[in-house]
């Protein structure tokens, strides 16, 4: 798979399915890669699992994450991990039963 540095995702073809870009390259170990998108609570659970296993990661809000009269509306989160840790993360999620 190739890597889109703009969207930070792995692409199965020669064009990024997210942005349509063609400037793809081979991923490098430290490249942040989208692991998954999850609801806020599930993202927090996954973050704890990654912390326990000392896997660096970043959580980014996606969609609207704005306050309302009733408080902040929960939104989905994108979880990014280094490309070098991607397979290990997938194994952890599968073994823990989260995915």
N, C-alpha and C positions, 0 to 999 in steps of 0.2 A: 504494500500500500504506500501511497505517497502522502505527503503532509502539506496542508495549506497553512502557511504561516499567518495569513490574515485571519482565518477562522479558528485556527488551532485545532483542527480535526484531521483524522486520517481519511483518505479518500480512496475508494475502491477503483476509481477510473481516472482518466487523465484530466478531469475537470472537477472542481469542487462542487459538491451538490448544494452547498449553502450559499456561496457567493458567485458561483459560476466561473471563478477564476481558473486560469490555466497555468499560473506560475507556481506549480507544485514542485516539491523536492523530496528527496529521501529524508525521513525523520532522523534527528540526532537525539542522543540520550537525554539531554536536558530540556528538549522542547516540551512546553506544556501541551498536553493533549486532553481533549474532552473525554473523560471517563464515562460520564452519564449525566443526564438531567433528572432530578428527583424533586419531589415535594420537600418543602422546608424541613419538616420533622425527620424524614428519611435521610435527607442530606446531612443533618446534624448527627444522626446515627452512624452514617458512613464516615463522616469526618472523625468521629471518636474512634472507630475501628482503624482508620489510617493513622491517627495519632498513636494509638497503642502499638502499632507496628512500625512506627517511626518512618512513615512514608510522607514526604512533603506533598502538600496539596493546597489548592486554592479553591474557595467557594465564591462564585459570583452570582448575584441575583440576575434573573432573566425575566423579561416581561415587566409588568407594572409592579412596583414595590412601593406603593405610596400610602401615606396615612389617610384614614377616612374618619368620619365622625365617630365610628365605633372602634377605632384603633387601626393599627396597620394590618392590611390584608396580607395573608400569607401568599407567597409566590413560589414558583419553582426556582431551583438553584442548579447552576452548572458546576460540576466538580471537575477540576483539572488536576492531572498528575504528570510528573515527568514521563516522557516516552519510555525511558529505561525501566520504570516501575509499573508500566501498564499491565503486563501479563500477571505480575504478582498481585496487583490490585484486583484484577478479574478473578483470580483464584480465591483471594480472601473473601470477596463478595459472595462467590458461589459456595465456598465452604462454610460461611457463617449463616447461609440461608437468607441473606438479605435480597439476593437476586435469584 
